[in-house]
Amino acid sequence: MPGARKIIKIDEEKCTGCGQCIIACAEGALKLVEGKARLVGDVYCDGLGACIGECPEGALTIIEREAEEFDEAAVEDLLQKNEAGRATHGHEETLACGCPGTAARALSPRGSCGCSSLESSPSGLGHWPIKLQLLGPSAPFLKGSDLVLLADCAGVSYPDLHSRLLPGKAVAIGCPKLDDLEAHIERLALILKEAKPRSLTVVHMEVPCCRGFVFGAEKAIEKSGTNVPLKRIQISVDGKVQEEEDLTEYGPKASTG
């Protein structure tokens, strides 16, 4: 029977979706939902607050409210289901639950080491994570950035990605065809509203379905109520820049090459 007891409370305004609290919760009571930590169910939270000290944003507190009693049997059942899910789906399931690899952090792009090994090419990547759905809108590296929305196939196809497109920019990647485009629009709108990037460039493949990211970017700008300058770059399947187009309110200016 429900009764007043101590239980976790999450301030969604402060939560950046880093996932550290999820790792710290031995009962599996927390998970990431649309980029925010959420309580799976009252019965899974013991109210002891082991997760609180792991939150870098201070988004977690212990409050007293009406809640179902903590149920150890339910927790054991949940943990077994989670373990079965990880065994079935592999590493992606772990990421969805908030593994340490999803924690936001800035990187220092490195130059060439001057050798012929796989590490000889310089990296232009300035932050982690890079998947759009894992990016917290309040991440410091997004604020006032030049943001690149990159279709993941374009990242593989374009050989000059790190030397020409990534240096000095923030990047968010995804697939407009196979991913949930509506979820991408929602997340991008939150980033645009909170981080207020200076510019947004969509990099997509020449195949028609990939241009869905341009549509998504336009919808996100509209939804966010911002007026960020928008540009698109189209990459051919053989790795060449086919088109560059300014899509801001000042009118499109297309060029090919």
Solvent accessible surface area in square Angstrom, and as a share of the most:
residue,aa,sasa,rsa
1,M,203,0.91
2,P,82,0.51
3,G,23,0.22
4,A,66,0.51
5,R,32,0.12
6,K,124,0.52
7,I,0,0.00
8,I,7,0.04
9,K,107,0.45
10,I,29,0.15
11,D,54,0.28
12,E,75,0.34
13,E,158,0.71
14,K,103,0.44
15,C,12,0.07
16,T,24,0.14
17,G,5,0.05
18,C,20,0.12
19,G,2,0.02
20,Q,47,0.21
21,C,9,0.06
22,I,19,0.10
23,I,80,0.41
24,A,29,0.23
25,C,19,0.11
26,A,78,0.60
27,E,37,0.17
28,G,15,0.15
29,A,2,0.02
30,L,7,0.04
31,K,91,0.38
32,L,24,0.12
33,V,53,0.30
34,E,134,0.60
35,G,10,0.10
36,K,34,0.14
37,A,3,0.02
38,R,75,0.27
39,L,43,0.21
40,V,60,0.35
41,G,20,0.19
42,D,33,0.17
43,V,31,0.18
44,Y,42,0.16
45,C,11,0.07
46,D,42,0.22
47,G,8,0.08
48,L,150,0.75
49,G,17,0.17
50,A,79,0.61
51,C,10,0.06
52,I,62,0.31
53,G,73,0.70
54,E,89,0.40
55,C,25,0.15
56,P,93,0.58
57,E,82,0.37
58,G,45,0.43
59,A,3,0.03
60,L,8,0.04
61,T,70,0.41
62,I,54,0.27
63,I,59,0.30
64,E,115,0.51
65,R,84,0.31
66,E,112,0.50
67,A,4,0.03
68,E,92,0.41
69,E,102,0.46
70,F,63,0.26
71,D,57,0.30
72,E,130,0.58
73,A,76,0.59
74,A,27,0.21
75,V,11,0.07
76,E,95,0.42
77,D,69,0.35
78,L,24,0.12
79,L,58,0.29
80,Q,108,0.48
81,K,130,0.55
82,N,40,0.21
83,E,100,0.45
84,A,59,0.46
85,G,16,0.15
86,R,76,0.28
87,A,89,0.69
88,T,102,0.59
89,H,122,0.54
90,G,34,0.33
91,H,122,0.54
92,E,136,0.61
93,E,50,0.22
94,T,41,0.24
95,L,51,0.25
96,A,57,0.44
97,C,32,0.19
98,G,2,0.02
99,C,16,0.09
100,P,87,0.55
101,G,29,0.28
102,T,3,0.02
103,A,20,0.16
104,A,48,0.37
105,R,115,0.42
106,A,78,0.60
107,L,69,0.34
108,S,103,0.67
109,P,74,0.47
110,R,125,0.46
111,G,52,0.50
112,S,67,0.43
113,C,75,0.45
114,G,74,0.71
115,C,64,0.38
116,S,119,0.77
117,S,60,0.39
118,L,184,0.92
119,E,114,0.51
120,S,27,0.18
121,S,76,0.49
122,P,68,0.43
123,S,32,0.20
124,G,4,0.04
125,L,29,0.14
126,G,21,0.20
127,H,2,0.01
128,W,88,0.31
129,P,1,0.01
130,I,32,0.16
131,K,85,0.36
132,L,1,0.00
133,Q,57,0.25
134,L,43,0.21
135,L,1,0.00
136,G,5,0.05
137,P,6,0.04
138,S,33,0.22
139,A,4,0.03
140,P,111,0.69
141,F,39,0.16
142,L,1,0.00
143,K,110,0.47
144,G,26,0.25
145,S,12,0.08
146,D,36,0.19
147,L,1,0.01
148,V,1,0.01
149,L,3,0.01
150,L,8,0.04
151,A,1,0.01
152,D,47,0.25
153,C,78,0.47
154,A,0,0.00
155,G,21,0.21
156,V,137,0.79
157,S,32,0.21
158,Y,9,0.04
159,P,108,0.68
160,D,57,0.30
161,L,14,0.07
162,H,72,0.32
163,S,74,0.48
164,R,146,0.53
165,L,20,0.10
166,L,6,0.03
167,P,64,0.40
168,G,76,0.73
169,K,71,0.30
170,A,3,0.02
171,V,4,0.02
172,A,0,0.00
173,I,27,0.14
174,G,0,0.00
175,C,19,0.11
176,P,14,0.09
177,K,130,0.55
178,L,151,0.75
179,D,51,0.26
180,D,89,0.46
181,L,39,0.19
182,E,111,0.50
183,A,35,0.27
184,H,12,0.05
185,I,10,0.05
186,E,82,0.37
187,R,8,0.03
188,L,2,0.01
189,A,8,0.06
190,L,84,0.42
191,I,1,0.00
192,L,1,0.00
193,K,127,0.54
194,E,85,0.38
195,A,3,0.03
196,K,136,0.58
197,P,11,0.07
198,R,148,0.54
199,S,29,0.19
200,L,1,0.00
201,T,18,0.11
202,V,0,0.00
203,V,0,0.00
204,H,1,0.00
205,M,11,0.05
206,E,63,0.28
207,V,62,0.35
208,P,123,0.77
209,C,59,0.35
210,C,8,0.05
211,R,104,0.38
212,G,19,0.18
213,F,2,0.01
214,V,8,0.05
215,F,97,0.40
216,G,4,0.03
217,A,0,0.00
218,E,80,0.36
219,K,83,0.35
220,A,0,0.00
221,I,24,0.12
222,E,129,0.58
223,K,115,0.49
224,S,13,0.08
225,G,69,0.66
226,T,42,0.25
227,N,102,0.53
228,V,14,0.08
229,P,65,0.41
230,L,6,0.03
231,K,76,0.32
232,R,9,0.03
233,I,9,0.05
234,Q,23,0.10
235,I,0,0.00
236,S,6,0.04
237,V,100,0.57
238,D,98,0.51
239,G,7,0.06
240,K,127,0.54
241,V,32,0.19
242,Q,56,0.25
243,E,47,0.21
244,E,56,0.25
245,E,22,0.10
246,D,41,0.21
247,L,39,0.19
248,T,23,0.13
249,E,118,0.53
250,Y,172,0.65
251,G,24,0.23
252,P,96,0.60
253,K,139,0.59
254,A,76,0.59
255,S,66,0.43
256,T,109,0.63
257,G,89,0.85
